[in-house]
């Protein structure tokens, strides 16, 4: 899998949410990650979200699929309480 992102957006995300896009790539390797279509933010391009574990914490990541095996990270933050509960309920009954 190939990951790409805008460097300025990545820096702004790190400052706002305390999550680097490098860390965000780790959730794509979580076998228990939840993935769904992000219909609210898919006007210009199809966007998806993934909730999964990085090496440090549970994250919520917005991304777009590119040609081939590429994924463009759009934003990343710590999962909120409802997202954590959904992850636990769905993946760890």
PyMOL Python script that loads the backbone (N, CA, C, O; Angstrom):
from pymol import cmd

cmd.read_pdbstr("""\
ATOM      1  N   UNK A   1       0.844  -1.175   0.000  1.00  0.00           N
ATOM      2  CA  UNK A   1       0.000   0.000   0.000  1.00  0.00           C
ATOM      3  C   UNK A   1       0.892   1.242   0.000  1.00  0.00           C
ATOM      4  O   UNK A   1       1.886   1.313   0.723  1.00  0.00           O
ATOM      5  N   UNK A   2       0.519   2.198  -0.814  1.00  0.00           N
ATOM      6  CA  UNK A   2       1.274   3.451  -0.922  1.00  0.00           C
ATOM      7  C   UNK A   2       0.436   4.560  -0.294  1.00  0.00           C
ATOM      8  O   UNK A   2      -0.754   4.689  -0.582  1.00  0.00           O
ATOM      9  N   UNK A   3       1.068   5.361   0.566  1.00  0.00           N
ATOM     10  CA  UNK A   3       0.371   6.463   1.220  1.00  0.00           C
ATOM     11  C   UNK A   3       0.906   7.786   0.708  1.00  0.00           C
ATOM     12  O   UNK A   3       2.105   7.943   0.475  1.00  0.00           O
ATOM     13  N   UNK A   4      -0.011   8.743   0.537  1.00  0.00           N
ATOM     14  CA  UNK A   4       0.385  10.086   0.113  1.00  0.00           C
ATOM     15  C   UNK A   4      -0.462  11.096   0.870  1.00  0.00           C
ATOM     16  O   UNK A   4      -1.541  10.776   1.369  1.00  0.00           O
ATOM     17  N   UNK A   5       0.047  12.319   0.946  1.00  0.00           N
ATOM     18  CA  UNK A   5      -0.682  13.404   1.589  1.00  0.00           C
ATOM     19  C   UNK A   5      -0.036  14.725   1.256  1.00  0.00           C
ATOM     20  O   UNK A   5       1.100  14.780   0.785  1.00  0.00           O
ATOM     21  N   UNK A   6      -0.767  15.780   1.504  1.00  0.00           N
ATOM     22  CA  UNK A   6      -0.269  17.138   1.342  1.00  0.00           C
ATOM     23  C   UNK A   6       0.517  17.496   2.601  1.00  0.00           C
ATOM     24  O   UNK A   6      -0.010  17.395   3.709  1.00  0.00           O
ATOM     25  N   UNK A   7       1.777  17.912   2.439  1.00  0.00           N
ATOM     26  CA  UNK A   7       2.635  18.196   3.592  1.00  0.00           C
ATOM     27  C   UNK A   7       2.108  19.329   4.463  1.00  0.00           C
ATOM     28  O   UNK A   7       2.212  19.267   5.688  1.00  0.00           O
ATOM     29  N   UNK A   8       1.546  20.360   3.847  1.00  0.00           N
ATOM     30  CA  UNK A   8       0.994  21.468   4.633  1.00  0.00           C
ATOM     31  C   UNK A   8      -0.216  21.007   5.442  1.00  0.00           C
ATOM     32  O   UNK A   8      -0.368  21.380   6.605  1.00  0.00           O
ATOM     33  N   UNK A   9      -1.067  20.204   4.834  1.00  0.00           N
ATOM     34  CA  UNK A   9      -2.232  19.661   5.533  1.00  0.00           C
ATOM     35  C   UNK A   9      -1.785  18.745   6.666  1.00  0.00           C
ATOM     36  O   UNK A   9      -2.383  18.747   7.742  1.00  0.00           O
ATOM     37  N   UNK A  10      -0.742  17.968   6.427  1.00  0.00           N
ATOM     38  CA  UNK A  10      -0.229  17.068   7.457  1.00  0.00           C
ATOM     39  C   UNK A  10       0.274  17.851   8.666  1.00  0.00           C
ATOM     40  O   UNK A  10       0.019  17.465   9.807  1.00  0.00           O
ATOM     41  N   UNK A  11       0.987  18.946   8.421  1.00  0.00           N
ATOM     42  CA  UNK A  11       1.495  19.775   9.514  1.00  0.00           C
ATOM     43  C   UNK A  11       0.345  20.424  10.279  1.00  0.00           C
ATOM     44  O   UNK A  11       0.358  20.461  11.510  1.00  0.00           O
ATOM     45  N   UNK A  12      -0.646  20.933   9.557  1.00  0.00           N
ATOM     46  CA  UNK A  12      -1.814  21.549  10.201  1.00  0.00           C
ATOM     47  C   UNK A  12      -2.571  20.517  11.038  1.00  0.00           C
ATOM     48  O   UNK A  12      -3.042  20.828  12.132  1.00  0.00           O
ATOM     49  N   UNK A  13      -2.686  19.293  10.524  1.00  0.00           N
ATOM     50  CA  UNK A  13      -3.367  18.232  11.260  1.00  0.00           C
ATOM     51  C   UNK A  13      -2.613  17.887  12.538  1.00  0.00           C
ATOM     52  O   UNK A  13      -3.222  17.695  13.591  1.00  0.00           O
ATOM     53  N   UNK A  14      -1.288  17.809  12.447  1.00  0.00           N
ATOM     54  CA  UNK A  14      -0.465  17.511  13.618  1.00  0.00           C
ATOM     55  C   UNK A  14      -0.644  18.586  14.684  1.00  0.00           C
ATOM     56  O   UNK A  14      -0.776  18.274  15.867  1.00  0.00           O
ATOM     57  N   UNK A  15      -0.650  19.835  14.272  1.00  0.00           N
ATOM     58  CA  UNK A  15      -0.816  20.932  15.222  1.00  0.00           C
ATOM     59  C   UNK A  15      -2.214  20.944  15.837  1.00  0.00           C
ATOM     60  O   UNK A  15      -2.360  21.216  17.029  1.00  0.00           O
ATOM     61  N   UNK A  16      -3.233  20.654  15.046  1.00  0.00           N
ATOM     62  CA  UNK A  16      -4.614  20.702  15.530  1.00  0.00           C
ATOM     63  C   UNK A  16      -4.994  19.478  16.361  1.00  0.00           C
ATOM     64  O   UNK A  16      -5.621  19.605  17.412  1.00  0.00           O
ATOM     65  N   UNK A  17      -4.609  18.292  15.882  1.00  0.00           N
ATOM     66  CA  UNK A  17      -5.077  17.054  16.506  1.00  0.00           C
ATOM     67  C   UNK A  17      -3.993  16.253  17.226  1.00  0.00           C
ATOM     68  O   UNK A  17      -4.303  15.304  17.947  1.00  0.00           O
ATOM     69  N   UNK A  18      -2.727  16.625  17.036  1.00  0.00           N
ATOM     70  CA  UNK A  18      -1.649  15.885  17.681  1.00  0.00           C
ATOM     71  C   UNK A  18      -1.417  14.505  17.093  1.00  0.00           C
ATOM     72  O   UNK A  18      -0.890  13.618  17.765  1.00  0.00           O
ATOM     73  N   UNK A  19      -1.811  14.322  15.840  1.00  0.00           N
ATOM     74  CA  UNK A  19      -1.645  13.032  15.164  1.00  0.00           C
ATOM     75  C   UNK A  19      -0.925  13.266  13.845  1.00  0.00           C
ATOM     76  O   UNK A  19      -1.383  14.052  13.015  1.00  0.00           O
ATOM     77  N   UNK A  20       0.199  12.588  13.650  1.00  0.00           N
ATOM     78  CA  UNK A  20       0.917  12.702  12.379  1.00  0.00           C
ATOM     79  C   UNK A  20       0.270  11.777  11.355  1.00  0.00           C
ATOM     80  O   UNK A  20      -0.329  10.762  11.711  1.00  0.00           O
ATOM     81  N   UNK A  21       0.396  12.136  10.091  1.00  0.00           N
ATOM     82  CA  UNK A  21      -0.132  11.270   9.047  1.00  0.00           C
ATOM     83  C   UNK A  21       0.679   9.979   8.967  1.00  0.00           C
ATOM     84  O   UNK A  21       0.158   8.948   8.542  1.00  0.00           O
ATOM     85  N   UNK A  22       1.943  10.025   9.369  1.00  0.00           N
ATOM     86  CA  UNK A  22       2.735   8.802   9.433  1.00  0.00           C
ATOM     87  C   UNK A  22       2.123   7.802  10.405  1.00  0.00           C
ATOM     88  O   UNK A  22       1.994   6.618  10.096  1.00  0.00           O
ATOM     89  N   UNK A  23       1.745   8.295  11.590  1.00  0.00           N
ATOM     90  CA  UNK A  23       1.070   7.425  12.559  1.00  0.00           C
ATOM     91  C   UNK A  23      -0.268   6.945  11.998  1.00  0.00           C
ATOM     92  O   UNK A  23      -0.649   5.793  12.206  1.00  0.00           O
ATOM     93  N   UNK A  24      -0.976   7.817  11.294  1.00  0.00           N
ATOM     94  CA  UNK A  24      -2.290   7.465  10.744  1.00  0.00           C
ATOM     95  C   UNK A  24      -2.209   6.276   9.786  1.00  0.00           C
ATOM     96  O   UNK A  24      -3.160   5.500   9.697  1.00  0.00           O
ATOM     97  N   UNK A  25      -1.104   6.119   9.074  1.00  0.00           N
ATOM     98  CA  UNK A  25      -0.984   4.992   8.138  1.00  0.00           C
ATOM     99  C   UNK A  25      -1.032   3.648   8.859  1.00  0.00           C
ATOM    100  O   UNK A  25      -1.404   2.638   8.262  1.00  0.00           O
ATOM    101  N   UNK A  26      -0.661   3.629  10.128  1.00  0.00           N
ATOM    102  CA  UNK A  26      -0.612   2.377  10.882  1.00  0.00           C
ATOM    103  C   UNK A  26      -1.982   1.719  11.024  1.00  0.00           C
ATOM    104  O   UNK A  26      -2.064   0.494  11.121  1.00  0.00           O
ATOM    105  N   UNK A  27      -3.065   2.509  11.039  1.00  0.00           N
ATOM    106  CA  UNK A  27      -4.396   1.920  11.243  1.00  0.00           C
ATOM    107  C   UNK A  27      -4.807   1.018  10.084  1.00  0.00           C
ATOM    108  O   UNK A  27      -5.655   0.143  10.255  1.00  0.00           O
ATOM    109  N   UNK A  28      -4.220   1.220   8.915  1.00  0.00           N
ATOM    110  CA  UNK A  28      -4.562   0.400   7.760  1.00  0.00           C
ATOM    111  C   UNK A  28      -4.057  -1.034   7.910  1.00  0.00           C
ATOM    112  O   UNK A  28      -4.451  -1.909   7.139  1.00  0.00           O
ATOM    113  N   UNK A  29      -3.202  -1.282   8.881  1.00  0.00           N
ATOM    114  CA  UNK A  29      -2.674  -2.617   9.139  1.00  0.00           C
ATOM    115  C   UNK A  29      -3.324  -3.271  10.350  1.00  0.00           C
ATOM    116  O   UNK A  29      -2.935  -4.373  10.738  1.00  0.00           O
ATOM    117  N   UNK A  30      -4.315  -2.604  10.956  1.00  0.00           N
ATOM    118  CA  UNK A  30      -5.058  -3.175  12.075  1.00  0.00           C
ATOM    119  C   UNK A  30      -6.076  -4.169  11.505  1.00  0.00           C
ATOM    120  O   UNK A  30      -6.982  -3.762  10.777  1.00  0.00           O
ATOM    121  N   UNK A  31      -5.947  -5.453  11.817  1.00  0.00           N
ATOM    122  CA  UNK A  31      -6.888  -6.433  11.260  1.00  0.00           C
ATOM    123  C   UNK A  31      -8.320  -6.241  11.753  1.00  0.00           C
ATOM    124  O   UNK A  31      -9.254  -6.784  11.164  1.00  0.00           O
ATOM    125  N   UNK A  32      -8.498  -5.478  12.821  1.00  0.00           N
ATOM    126  CA  UNK A  32      -9.829  -5.232  13.371  1.00  0.00           C
ATOM    127  C   UNK A  32     -10.395  -3.868  12.993  1.00  0.00           C
ATOM    128  O   UNK A  32     -11.441  -3.469  13.506  1.00  0.00           O
ATOM    129  N   UNK A  33      -9.719  -3.152  12.106  1.00  0.00           N
ATOM    130  CA  UNK A  33     -10.150  -1.798  11.738  1.00  0.00           C
ATOM    131  C   UNK A  33     -11.537  -1.818  11.101  1.00  0.00           C
ATOM    132  O   UNK A  33     -11.915  -2.763  10.410  1.00  0.00           O
ATOM    133  N   UNK A  34     -12.282  -0.740  11.357  1.00  0.00           N
ATOM    134  CA  UNK A  34     -13.601  -0.540  10.754  1.00  0.00           C
ATOM    135  C   UNK A  34     -13.465   0.457   9.619  1.00  0.00           C
ATOM    136  O   UNK A  34     -12.846   1.506   9.793  1.00  0.00           O
ATOM    137  N   UNK A  35     -14.027   0.152   8.473  1.00  0.00           N
ATOM    138  CA  UNK A  35     -13.961   1.035   7.305  1.00  0.00           C
ATOM    139  C   UNK A  35     -15.378   1.286   6.810  1.00  0.00           C
ATOM    140  O   UNK A  35     -16.204   0.374   6.775  1.00  0.00           O
ATOM    141  N   UNK A  36     -15.653   2.533   6.426  1.00  0.00           N
ATOM    142  CA  UNK A  36     -16.962   2.855   5.864  1.00  0.00           C
ATOM    143  C   UNK A  36     -16.839   4.056   4.943  1.00  0.00           C
ATOM    144  O   UNK A  36     -15.868   4.810   5.000  1.00  0.00           O
ATOM    145  N   UNK A  37     -17.841   4.217   4.099  1.00  0.00           N
ATOM    146  CA  UNK A  37     -17.920   5.342   3.168  1.00  0.00           C
ATOM    147  C   UNK A  37     -18.328   6.594   3.933  1.00  0.00           C
ATOM    148  O   UNK A  37     -19.225   6.539   4.774  1.00  0.00           O
ATOM    149  N   UNK A  38     -17.679   7.725   3.650  1.00  0.00           N
ATOM    150  CA  UNK A  38     -17.970   9.004   4.303  1.00  0.00           C
ATOM    151  C   UNK A  38     -18.861   9.837   3.384  1.00  0.00           C
ATOM    152  O   UNK A  38     -18.377  10.702   2.654  1.00  0.00           O
ATOM    153  N   UNK A  39     -20.162   9.570   3.428  1.00  0.00           N
ATOM    154  CA  UNK A  39     -21.091  10.235   2.507  1.00  0.00           C
ATOM    155  C   UNK A  39     -21.197  11.737   2.748  1.00  0.00           C
ATOM    156  O   UNK A  39     -21.513  12.486   1.824  1.00  0.00           O
ATOM    157  N   UNK A  40     -20.940  12.186   3.966  1.00  0.00           N
ATOM    158  CA  UNK A  40     -21.048  13.615   4.283  1.00  0.00           C
ATOM    159  C   UNK A  40     -19.964  14.461   3.626  1.00  0.00           C
ATOM    160  O   UNK A  40     -20.160  15.655   3.403  1.00  0.00           O
ATOM    161  N   UNK A  41     -18.817  13.849   3.313  1.00  0.00           N
ATOM    162  CA  UNK A  41     -17.678  14.613   2.792  1.00  0.00           C
ATOM    163  C   UNK A  41     -17.206  14.107   1.436  1.00  0.00           C
ATOM    164  O   UNK A  41     -16.026  14.228   1.107  1.00  0.00           O
ATOM    165  N   UNK A  42     -18.104  13.548   0.656  1.00  0.00           N
ATOM    166  CA  UNK A  42     -17.713  12.945  -0.617  1.00  0.00           C
ATOM    167  C   UNK A  42     -18.262  13.693  -1.824  1.00  0.00           C
ATOM    168  O   UNK A  42     -18.572  13.074  -2.843  1.00  0.00           O
ATOM    169  N   UNK A  43     -18.385  15.005  -1.727  1.00  0.00           N
ATOM    170  CA  UNK A  43     -18.909  15.774  -2.855  1.00  0.00           C
ATOM    171  C   UNK A  43     -17.939  15.785  -4.035  1.00  0.00           C
ATOM    172  O   UNK A  43     -18.341  15.516  -5.167  1.00  0.00           O
ATOM    173  N   UNK A  44     -16.673  16.090  -3.782  1.00  0.00           N
ATOM    174  CA  UNK A  44     -15.679  16.220  -4.850  1.00  0.00           C
ATOM    175  C   UNK A  44     -15.005  14.897  -5.203  1.00  0.00           C
ATOM    176  O   UNK A  44     -14.610  14.686  -6.350  1.00  0.00           O
ATOM    177  N   UNK A  45     -14.876  14.016  -4.231  1.00  0.00           N
ATOM    178  CA  UNK A  45     -14.253  12.710  -4.443  1.00  0.00           C
ATOM    179  C   UNK A  45     -14.816  11.748  -3.405  1.00  0.00           C
ATOM    180  O   UNK A  45     -15.290  12.177  -2.353  1.00  0.00           O
ATOM    181  N   UNK A  46     -14.767  10.465  -3.689  1.00  0.00           N
ATOM    182  CA  UNK A  46     -15.228   9.462  -2.734  1.00  0.00           C
ATOM    183  C   UNK A  46     -14.252   9.405  -1.565  1.00  0.00           C
ATOM    184  O   UNK A  46     -13.056   9.178  -1.745  1.00  0.00           O
ATOM    185  N   UNK A  47     -14.781   9.614  -0.376  1.00  0.00           N
ATOM    186  CA  UNK A  47     -13.952   9.561   0.832  1.00  0.00           C
ATOM    187  C   UNK A  47     -14.466   8.468   1.755  1.00  0.00           C
ATOM    188  O   UNK A  47     -15.648   8.124   1.766  1.00  0.00           O
ATOM    189  N   UNK A  48     -13.543   7.947   2.514  1.00  0.00           N
ATOM    190  CA  UNK A  48     -13.831   6.867   3.440  1.00  0.00           C
ATOM    191  C   UNK A  48     -13.244   7.217   4.795  1.00  0.00           C
ATOM    192  O   UNK A  48     -12.371   8.077   4.911  1.00  0.00           O
ATOM    193  N   UNK A  49     -13.743   6.526   5.826  1.00  0.00           N
ATOM    194  CA  UNK A  49     -13.087   6.655   7.125  1.00  0.00           C
ATOM    195  C   UNK A  49     -12.712   5.270   7.612  1.00  0.00           C
ATOM    196  O   UNK A  49     -13.331   4.268   7.254  1.00  0.00           O
ATOM    197  N   UNK A  50     -11.690   5.245   8.430  1.00  0.00           N
ATOM    198  CA  UNK A  50     -11.238   4.016   9.055  1.00  0.00           C
ATOM    199  C   UNK A  50     -10.990   4.314  10.525  1.00  0.00           C
ATOM    200  O   UNK A  50     -10.383   5.328  10.868  1.00  0.00           O
ATOM    201  N   UNK A  51     -11.459   3.432  11.382  1.00  0.00           N
ATOM    202  CA  UNK A  51     -11.201   3.511  12.816  1.00  0.00           C
ATOM    203  C   UNK A  51     -10.339   2.310  13.143  1.00  0.00           C
ATOM    204  O   UNK A  51     -10.756   1.168  12.948  1.00  0.00           O
ATOM    205  N   UNK A  52      -9.137   2.563  13.642  1.00  0.00           N
ATOM    206  CA  UNK A  52      -8.241   1.460  13.932  1.00  0.00           C
ATOM    207  C   UNK A  52      -7.125   1.867  14.863  1.00  0.00           C
ATOM    208  O   UNK A  52      -6.936   3.045  15.167  1.00  0.00           O
ATOM    209  N   UNK A  53      -6.392   0.865  15.309  1.00  0.00           N
ATOM    210  CA  UNK A  53      -5.299   1.083  16.246  1.00  0.00           C
ATOM    211  C   UNK A  53      -4.000   1.406  15.525  1.00  0.00           C
ATOM    212  O   UNK A  53      -3.607   0.721  14.581  1.00  0.00           O
ATOM    213  N   UNK A  54      -3.343   2.460  15.986  1.00  0.00           N
ATOM    214  CA  UNK A  54      -1.952   2.701  15.604  1.00  0.00           C
ATOM    215  C   UNK A  54      -1.121   2.006  16.678  1.00  0.00           C
ATOM    216  O   UNK A  54      -1.672   1.274  17.501  1.00  0.00           O
ATOM    217  N   UNK A  55       0.156   2.214  16.684  1.00  0.00           N
ATOM    218  CA  UNK A  55       0.993   1.617  17.726  1.00  0.00           C
ATOM    219  C   UNK A  55       0.775   2.296  19.073  1.00  0.00           C
ATOM    220  O   UNK A  55       1.226   1.798  20.104  1.00  0.00           O
ATOM    221  N   UNK A  56       0.077   3.443  19.062  1.00  0.00           N
ATOM    222  CA  UNK A  56      -0.093   4.222  20.292  1.00  0.00           C
ATOM    223  C   UNK A  56      -1.520   4.349  20.785  1.00  0.00           C
ATOM    224  O   UNK A  56      -1.751   4.435  21.991  1.00  0.00           O
ATOM    225  N   UNK A  57      -2.508   4.362  19.849  1.00  0.00           N
ATOM    226  CA  UNK A  57      -3.879   4.689  20.254  1.00  0.00           C
ATOM    227  C   UNK A  57      -4.874   4.402  19.130  1.00  0.00           C
ATOM    228  O   UNK A  57      -4.490   4.091  18.002  1.00  0.00           O
ATOM    229  N   UNK A  58      -6.149   4.512  19.462  1.00  0.00           N
ATOM    230  CA  UNK A  58      -7.207   4.311  18.483  1.00  0.00           C
ATOM    231  C   UNK A  58      -7.436   5.617  17.736  1.00  0.00           C
ATOM    232  O   UNK A  58      -7.644   6.662  18.352  1.00  0.00           O
ATOM    233  N   UNK A  59      -7.397   5.554  16.398  1.00  0.00           N
ATOM    234  CA  UNK A  59      -7.518   6.748  15.566  1.00  0.00           C
ATOM    235  C   UNK A  59      -8.719   6.669  14.636  1.00  0.00           C
ATOM    236  O   UNK A  59      -9.206   5.590  14.298  1.00  0.00           O
ATOM    237  N   UNK A  60      -9.180   7.850  14.234  1.00  0.00           N
ATOM    238  CA  UNK A  60     -10.221   8.022  13.222  1.00  0.00           C
ATOM    239  C   UNK A  60      -9.557   8.755  12.071  1.00  0.00           C
ATOM    240  O   UNK A  60      -9.098   9.884  12.244  1.00  0.00           O
ATOM    241  N   UNK A  61      -9.497   8.137  10.897  1.00  0.00           N
ATOM    242  CA  UNK A  61      -8.760   8.683   9.755  1.00  0.00           C
ATOM    243  C   UNK A  61      -9.697   8.803   8.556  1.00  0.00           C
ATOM    244  O   UNK A  61     -10.421   7.864   8.222  1.00  0.00           O
ATOM    245  N   UNK A  62      -9.674   9.969   7.914  1.00  0.00           N
ATOM    246  CA  UNK A  62     -10.405  10.188   6.664  1.00  0.00           C
ATOM    247  C   UNK A  62      -9.397  10.047   5.522  1.00  0.00           C
ATOM    248  O   UNK A  62      -8.286  10.572   5.598  1.00  0.00           O
ATOM    249  N   UNK A  63      -9.795   9.332   4.461  1.00  0.00           N
ATOM    250  CA  UNK A  63      -8.878   9.128   3.341  1.00  0.00           C
ATOM    251  C   UNK A  63      -9.651   8.971   2.039  1.00  0.00           C
ATOM    252  O   UNK A  63     -10.865   8.768   2.034  1.00  0.00           O
ATOM    253  N   UNK A  64      -8.921   9.068   0.947  1.00  0.00           N
ATOM    254  CA  UNK A  64      -9.464   8.820  -0.389  1.00  0.00           C
ATOM    255  C   UNK A  64      -8.591   7.767  -1.060  1.00  0.00           C
ATOM    256  O   UNK A  64      -7.374   7.747  -0.877  1.00  0.00           O
ATOM    257  N   UNK A  65      -9.218   6.903  -1.829  1.00  0.00           N
ATOM    258  CA  UNK A  65      -8.471   5.896  -2.573  1.00  0.00           C
ATOM    259  C   UNK A  65      -8.014   6.496  -3.886  1.00  0.00           C
ATOM    260  O   UNK A  65      -8.768   7.205  -4.553  1.00  0.00           O
ATOM    261  N   UNK A  66      -6.795   6.215  -4.249  1.00  0.00           N
ATOM    262  CA  UNK A  66      -6.216   6.688  -5.499  1.00  0.00           C
ATOM    263  C   UNK A  66      -6.060   5.516  -6.457  1.00  0.00           C
ATOM    264  O   UNK A  66      -6.394   4.379  -6.125  1.00  0.00           O
ATOM    265  N   UNK A  67      -5.555   5.805  -7.632  1.00  0.00           N
ATOM    266  CA  UNK A  67      -5.320   4.768  -8.627  1.00  0.00           C
ATOM    267  C   UNK A  67      -4.338   3.738  -8.086  1.00  0.00           C
ATOM    268  O   UNK A  67      -3.365   4.077  -7.412  1.00  0.00           O
ATOM    269  N   UNK A  68      -4.605   2.494  -8.389  1.00  0.00           N
ATOM    270  CA  UNK A  68      -3.724   1.429  -7.937  1.00  0.00           C
ATOM    271  C   UNK A  68      -3.898   1.173  -6.454  1.00  0.00           C
ATOM    272  O   UNK A  68      -5.018   1.046  -5.958  1.00  0.00           O
ATOM    273  N   UNK A  69      -2.785   1.099  -5.756  1.00  0.00           N
ATOM    274  CA  UNK A  69      -2.783   0.758  -4.339  1.00  0.00           C
ATOM    275  C   UNK A  69      -2.524   1.980  -3.466  1.00  0.00           C
ATOM    276  O   UNK A  69      -2.103   1.837  -2.318  1.00  0.00           O
ATOM    277  N   UNK A  70      -2.770   3.178  -3.990  1.00  0.00           N
ATOM    278  CA  UNK A  70      -2.452   4.408  -3.254  1.00  0.00           C
ATOM    279  C   UNK A  70      -3.641   4.894  -2.430  1.00  0.00           C
ATOM    280  O   UNK A  70      -4.797   4.783  -2.840  1.00  0.00           O
ATOM    281  N   UNK A  71      -3.320   5.435  -1.261  1.00  0.00           N
ATOM    282  CA  UNK A  71      -4.298   6.011  -0.349  1.00  0.00           C
ATOM    283  C   UNK A  71      -3.824   7.407   0.010  1.00  0.00           C
ATOM    284  O   UNK A  71      -2.669   7.595   0.391  1.00  0.00           O
ATOM    285  N   UNK A  72      -4.717   8.396  -0.111  1.00  0.00           N
ATOM    286  CA  UNK A  72      -4.368   9.771   0.272  1.00  0.00           C
ATOM    287  C   UNK A  72      -5.018  10.072   1.610  1.00  0.00           C
ATOM    288  O   UNK A  72      -6.242  10.063   1.735  1.00  0.00           O
ATOM    289  N   UNK A  73      -4.183  10.340   2.614  1.00  0.00           N
ATOM    290  CA  UNK A  73      -4.667  10.692   3.948  1.00  0.00           C
ATOM    291  C   UNK A  73      -5.160  12.138   3.908  1.00  0.00           C
ATOM    292  O   UNK A  73      -4.455  13.020   3.417  1.00  0.00           O
ATOM    293  N   UNK A  74      -6.355  12.381   4.419  1.00  0.00           N
ATOM    294  CA  UNK A  74      -6.946  13.716   4.430  1.00  0.00           C
ATOM    295  C   UNK A  74      -6.927  14.311   5.829  1.00  0.00           C
ATOM    296  O   UNK A  74      -6.588  15.482   5.998  1.00  0.00           O
ATOM    297  N   UNK A  75      -7.288  13.521   6.833  1.00  0.00           N
ATOM    298  CA  UNK A  75      -7.226  13.992   8.217  1.00  0.00           C
ATOM    299  C   UNK A  75      -7.140  12.800   9.154  1.00  0.00           C
ATOM    300  O   UNK A  75      -7.500  11.679   8.794  1.00  0.00           O
ATOM    301  N   UNK A  76      -6.655  13.062  10.366  1.00  0.00           N
ATOM    302  CA  UNK A  76      -6.520  12.009  11.368  1.00  0.00           C
ATOM    303  C   UNK A  76      -6.607  12.635  12.750  1.00  0.00           C
ATOM    304  O   UNK A  76      -6.066  13.711  13.004  1.00  0.00           O
ATOM    305  N   UNK A  77      -7.304  11.933  13.633  1.00  0.00           N
ATOM    306  CA  UNK A  77      -7.431  12.395  15.013  1.00  0.00           C
ATOM    307  C   UNK A  77      -7.671  11.192  15.909  1.00  0.00           C
ATOM    308  O   UNK A  77      -7.943  10.090  15.432  1.00  0.00           O
ATOM    309  N   UNK A  78      -7.567  11.416  17.219  1.00  0.00           N
ATOM    310  CA  UNK A  78      -7.914  10.357  18.154  1.00  0.00           C
ATOM    311  C   UNK A  78      -9.400  10.063  18.021  1.00  0.00           C
ATOM    312  O   UNK A  78     -10.207  10.977  17.850  1.00  0.00           O
ATOM    313  N   UNK A  79      -9.758   8.797  18.100  1.00  0.00           N
ATOM    314  CA  UNK A  79     -11.164   8.418  18.051  1.00  0.00           C
ATOM    315  C   UNK A  79     -11.879   8.977  19.276  1.00  0.00           C
ATOM    316  O   UNK A  79     -11.334   8.970  20.379  1.00  0.00           O
ATOM    317  N   UNK A  80     -13.099   9.459  19.076  1.00  0.00           N
ATOM    318  CA  UNK A  80     -13.866   9.967  20.215  1.00  0.00           C
ATOM    319  C   UNK A  80     -14.532   8.794  20.946  1.00  0.00           C
ATOM    320  O   UNK A  80     -14.392   7.640  20.541  1.00  0.00           O
ATOM    321  N   UNK A  81     -15.250   9.103  22.017  1.00  0.00           N
ATOM    322  CA  UNK A  81     -15.837   8.063  22.863  1.00  0.00           C
ATOM    323  C   UNK A  81     -16.778   7.151  22.080  1.00  0.00           C
ATOM    324  O   UNK A  81     -16.698   5.928  22.198  1.00  0.00           O
ATOM    325  N   UNK A  82     -17.664   7.735  21.288  1.00  0.00           N
ATOM    326  CA  UNK A  82     -18.615   6.929  20.517  1.00  0.00           C
ATOM    327  C   UNK A  82     -17.895   6.033  19.510  1.00  0.00           C
ATOM    328  O   UNK A  82     -18.284   4.881  19.318  1.00  0.00           O
ATOM    329  N   UNK A  83     -16.858   6.550  18.873  1.00  0.00           N
ATOM    330  CA  UNK A  83     -16.084   5.764  17.902  1.00  0.00           C
ATOM    331  C   UNK A  83     -15.330   4.637  18.597  1.00  0.00           C
ATOM    332  O   UNK A  83     -15.250   3.526  18.073  1.00  0.00           O
ATOM    333  N   UNK A  84     -14.774   4.921  19.780  1.00  0.00           N
ATOM    334  CA  UNK A  84     -14.090   3.871  20.552  1.00  0.00           C
ATOM    335  C   UNK A  84     -15.064   2.761  20.934  1.00  0.00           C
ATOM    336  O   UNK A  84     -14.758   1.577  20.800  1.00  0.00           O
ATOM    337  N   UNK A  85     -16.247   3.164  21.413  1.00  0.00           N
ATOM    338  CA  UNK A  85     -17.246   2.171  21.809  1.00  0.00           C
ATOM    339  C   UNK A  85     -17.700   1.337  20.613  1.00  0.00           C
ATOM    340  O   UNK A  85     -17.883   0.126  20.733  1.00  0.00           O
ATOM    341  N   UNK A  86     -17.880   1.978  19.471  1.00  0.00           N
ATOM    342  CA  UNK A  86     -18.278   1.260  18.254  1.00  0.00           C
ATOM    343  C   UNK A  86     -17.201   0.251  17.857  1.00  0.00           C
ATOM    344  O   UNK A  86     -17.508  -0.890  17.513  1.00  0.00           O
ATOM    345  N   UNK A  87     -15.950   0.672  17.906  1.00  0.00           N
ATOM    346  CA  UNK A  87     -14.827  -0.211  17.572  1.00  0.00           C
ATOM    347  C   UNK A  87     -14.816  -1.414  18.516  1.00  0.00           C
ATOM    348  O   UNK A  87     -14.721  -2.558  18.069  1.00  0.00           O
ATOM    349  N   UNK A  88     -14.913  -1.155  19.807  1.00  0.00           N
ATOM    350  CA  UNK A  88     -14.877  -2.237  20.792  1.00  0.00           C
ATOM    351  C   UNK A  88     -16.072  -3.174  20.628  1.00  0.00           C
ATOM    352  O   UNK A  88     -15.913  -4.394  20.670  1.00  0.00           O
ATOM    353  N   UNK A  89     -17.240  -2.625  20.447  1.00  0.00           N
ATOM    354  CA  UNK A  89     -18.466  -3.420  20.323  1.00  0.00           C
ATOM    355  C   UNK A  89     -18.444  -4.273  19.054  1.00  0.00           C
ATOM    356  O   UNK A  89     -18.848  -5.436  19.076  1.00  0.00           O
ATOM    357  N   UNK A  90     -17.977  -3.701  17.967  1.00  0.00           N
ATOM    358  CA  UNK A  90     -17.993  -4.395  16.685  1.00  0.00           C
ATOM    359  C   UNK A  90     -16.870  -5.414  16.557  1.00  0.00           C
ATOM    360  O   UNK A  90     -17.065  -6.499  16.009  1.00  0.00           O
ATOM    361  N   UNK A  91     -15.711  -5.066  17.055  1.00  0.00           N
ATOM    362  CA  UNK A  91     -14.545  -5.921  16.834  1.00  0.00           C
ATOM    363  C   UNK A  91     -14.143  -6.776  18.027  1.00  0.00           C
ATOM    364  O   UNK A  91     -13.396  -7.742  17.876  1.00  0.00           O
ATOM    365  N   UNK A  92     -14.630  -6.430  19.200  1.00  0.00           N
ATOM    366  CA  UNK A  92     -14.247  -7.181  20.403  1.00  0.00           C
ATOM    367  C   UNK A  92     -15.487  -7.435  21.258  1.00  0.00           C
ATOM    368  O   UNK A  92     -15.617  -6.881  22.350  1.00  0.00           O
ATOM    369  N   UNK A  93     -16.396  -8.270  20.760  1.00  0.00           N
ATOM    370  CA  UNK A  93     -17.653  -8.494  21.500  1.00  0.00           C
ATOM    371  C   UNK A  93     -17.420  -9.165  22.847  1.00  0.00           C
ATOM    372  O   UNK A  93     -18.374  -9.420  23.583  1.00  0.00           O
TER     373      UNK A  93
END
""", "prot")
cmd.dss("prot")
cmd.show_as("cartoon", "prot")
cmd.util.cbc("prot")
cmd.orient("prot")
